[in-house]
Amino acid sequence: MFAPKGLGYDRGSTIFSPDGRLFQVEYAIEAVKRGTTAIGIKTHQGCILVVQKRLHTTLIEKEMVKKIFAIDDHIAVAIAGLTADARILVNQARLQAQIHQMTYGEQITVENLTHRLADVKQMYTQHAGVRPFGVSLLIAGVDELGGVRLFMTEPSGSYWGYRAAAIGSGAPTIIEELETTYVKEAETIQAGSHVALKALEKVSDDELDPDMIEIAIIPLESRKLNYFKPKDIIDLLNEL
């Protein structure tokens, strides 16, 4: 006889429920929670991004599954959530980085880029006929103004700076682990990589597979993005 409470308030991203919630944004956040686990760590030597990839079938070529994307020489993004949505935001980030370079003759700062991406995400929560991006981003990099930086953005368009952060399905457990190990161990890039892999191990059902882990670092000294090769990842796992 009576309609369920909240009926209709989740049919558009521009409609607030009586208690001030945007259900479409909350649904997008749930999509992120189902995504692959990504970890970002800041150290005195630079920043690290670590992602555990997931295959829906063994027929997929592993090297085609990408979860860390280069934005500029000094900035990279790790994703959790809908990869197709992330691809649009990555393209937008690359465009904004190039526009800034051509306009001002200097590389965009990590915070400036994060702010612009967050603005795009927020816009998709405020207009009819669109839905929020179902993806969270870890944006890491090194710039002249801020040094080593790490930010996380949510589907709502909110963003924060972090010393260490995690997104995706294993985020709650990993954040708990990082809160106890980050300060004590993550002084160098190598130590930060160890912290990330140890945390990732806690949410993995099996032993970590080097072919299913993606690691990228941006050292403070060079400010150049580097991807770990499979051999480098195997060496790190052996060290653990």
N, C-alpha and C positions, 0 to 999 in steps of 0.2 A: 504493500500500500504506500509506503513512503520511499522516496529516492534515497539511496545511500548518501551519507554525509560527504560533501566535497565533489559530488557528481557534476561534471561539466567544467570544473576548474582546472582540469588537466588537459583540456582540449586545445588550449592555446598557450603559447609561451608568454603572452602579454597579460594574462588574467591572474590576478592575485586571489588566493583563497581567503576566506574571512579571517583566518589566523595569520595572514601575511606571507604565505608560502607560494613559490612558483613551482608547481609540480613538474613541469617539463624540464626545468633546471635540475631538480632532484633526480629525475629519471636519467638525465645525462650523466650525473655523478655516479649513478648505479652502473652505467655502462663502463665508466672508468674503473670501478671496483672489480669488474669482470675481466679487465685487460691484463696483459702481461706485466710482470713486476719490473720496475725501473728504479734505480738508486742513483742519487747524485751526492757527491761528497766534495767539500772544499778543504784544501790543505794549504800549508805555507808555500808549497812548491807549485801548486796549480789545482785544477779541478778534475774530477773523474766522473764519468757516467758509465754505469753498468746495467745491462738489460738481459734478462733471461727470455729467450725467444720461445715461441710455442708453435708447433705444427699441428694442423687439424687432420693431416693424413701424411703417411710416410712417402707419398708420391711427390710431395712438394720439394723442390730444390732448396736446400737450406740456405744457400747464399743469396737467394732471392728475397728472403724474409729480412727486412730492415726495420730496426726500431730506434736507431740513432742516426740523425741527419745533420750534415754540415750546413750551416747557414752562411758563415763567412770563415775566413782563415782562423778567426779567434773565438768563434761561437758555435756551439752544437746544441742540438735538442734531442732529448729522449722522450718517448711517447708512451702513454698507456690509455687504452680505449679503442675507439674506431680508427683504424689506420687510414681509411679513405678521408675522414674528416681531418686527420693530422696532415695528410698530404697537402690539402688546401692551405692550411695554416703555415706549413713549411714553405710553400711557394710564396705566400704573402710575406713571410719573414725574410726570405732571400731578396725579394723585390724591395722591401723597405731598407735592407742593408745596402743595396746597390744605389738606391735613390739618395740615401744619406751620404754615401761615398762621393757620388757625382755632384751633389749640391754643395757640400761643405769641405770636400777634399780630405776627409778623415774617416776612419772606421767608426761605425755606430757603437755606442756603449751597450753593454748587456742590459742594463736597466731600461734604457730608452727603447730598445727592441722589444723587451718584455712588455713595457707599457703599451706599445702600439699593437702587439698581438692581443693583449688583454682588452683593449678598446674594441678590436674586431669581435672577440668573443662576446663582450657585453652587448654590442649592437644586435647580435642575433638572439638576445633575450628580450628585446624591446620592440620588435617589429612583427606585425602579423604576417602570416604566410611563410614563416621560416621557423626552424627549430634550433636549439642550442647545439653547439659542437659537442659531441660526445667523447671528448678527449681532454686529458690533462697533459701538461708539458713540463718537463724539467729543462730549464734553459741555463746552460753553464758556459762560462767564458772568462776571458781575461782582457781587460782594457786599461788604457793609460789612466783614466780618471778614477776608477774604482778598484783596480787590481783584480784579484780573483773574485768572481761573483757566481752565485747560484740562486735561481728563482724557480718558483713553482706557480703555474697558473691553473685555475679551475674552470669548468664550463661556464660558470656565472660571470667570468671576466675578472674575478678577484685574483690578486697575486701577492706573494710574499717572498722576502729574501730568506735564505736558509744557510746554515753551516753544513747540514746534512739533511737529506729528504728522501722520501720514497713514495711512489705512486703505484697503482695497480692492485692486483688481487692479494699480494702478500704484504701490502704496505703497513697494516697495523702491527704485525709481528716484527717486521723489520725496523720500524720506527722505535719500538720498545727496545730492540737490540742496539740500535744506534745511540739511543739516549745513554746507554751504559758503557759503550765502547768507544764512541767517537772521540771524546776529549782525551782519553788516555792513549790512544793508538794512532790517530790519523794526523800525524805531523808531516809526513812525506807522501808523495804520490804512491809509492810502493805500499806503504803502511795503509793508506786509504783504500787501495785496491784490495788488500787483505781483509780489511773491515767489511767492505761491501760484499766480498765473496763469502765470508763467514756468515753474514746476515742472510745472504741469498740461500745458503745451505740450509738454514733453519726452516725455510718455506718450501723446500724441494722434497718431493717424495722419494726421489732416487739420488744417486750421486750426480754432481754437476757434470754436464756434458760440455766439453770445450766448444763443440760445434754449435751448441745452442746458447752460447753466451756471447754478447757483444760488449766490448769495452772501448771507450774513447777517452783520451786525456788531452788537456790543454795546459802545458807547462807555463808557469809564470815567466820564465826566462825567455823562451822563444815566442810565446803567444801564437803558436801554430798547432792546429788540431791534428792529432795523430790517432789512428785506429790500431788497436792491438791485433797482431796477426795470430792465427790459431796456435802457432808454436809459443808465442808469448803468453797466451792464456793457459796453455798446458803447463808452462814453467811456473806460473803463479799458483795454479792448483796444486802442483807438486810441493811448492813451498809451504802450503797450508798443512 
